[in-house]
């Protein structure tokens, strides 16, 4: 019995270092992660800033070298969906081939610490064709010298690059905060009204019209409704388009076009298909501030609320 216990003890002592190594390896590692620093719509002639982050998830201090000329520490791999590798940029090639002394810093990361920096992808890769790509980074802790050391590989990002000439054509249709193409979302009535007012404050016309039922606004005036009733389908489309253009060019006298300095949602009420939103809007002038209460009317069509009309009540000045 004692012999069996002794064998078990010896076996445990032999396996203990292996078990500890397994625990250490599974508890964490050094991780390289990339993400877009300013997520936006990218073009062939625009910078693409990538945030590179090194995180020490291991149990021990992690040390690495970071070159002042980043091309000696970092590289990017950009492939098409057909796995065609893109060439390096002239700047990358010039920096790598120039006979120079490589200056670097030594950095230490304690367990749980991270170090990050931002690079323009154009300094590494030539992106002159509009298409979809896969982007991955490689980091060389001991620099990219002839005696190649360890390499850290990052996660893979999807990258869509559009033609440079498209920027001005579609700029008005891009959501600046997210870089996504504008499209109506299933917002609540008060959110729709707030979105529209903010768009007017910043003269963002495509946003301004996104939740406006221009046809309903046009038909609010009896003279317009009569013209619309007598018009053909093509003439009706022309009338609505002309009305929209006159709103955007601000050649119409409309309370909808007034530019509020600030606003506050007072009350929201709605059913499944109809809603009203009351808003206090303030208009600042040189020596006074005018107050107006707007009551916006909205209709819900296929889950999207749109403004179909409004009333205005003057509340004086302050």
Secondary structure by P-SEA (a helix, b strand, c coil): caaaaaaaaaaaaaaaaaaaaaaaaaaccbbbbbcccccccccccbbbbbbbbbbcccccbbbbbbbccccccbbbbbbccccbbbbbcaaaaaaaacbbbbbbbbbbbcccccccccccccccccccccccbbbbbbbbcccccccccbbbbbbbbbbbbcccccccccccccccccccccccccccaaaaaaaaaaaaaaccccccccccaaaaaaaccaaaaaaaaaccaaaaaaaaaaaaaaaaacccccccccccccccccccccccccbbbbbbbbbbcccbbbbbbbbbbbbbcccbbbbccbbbbbcccc
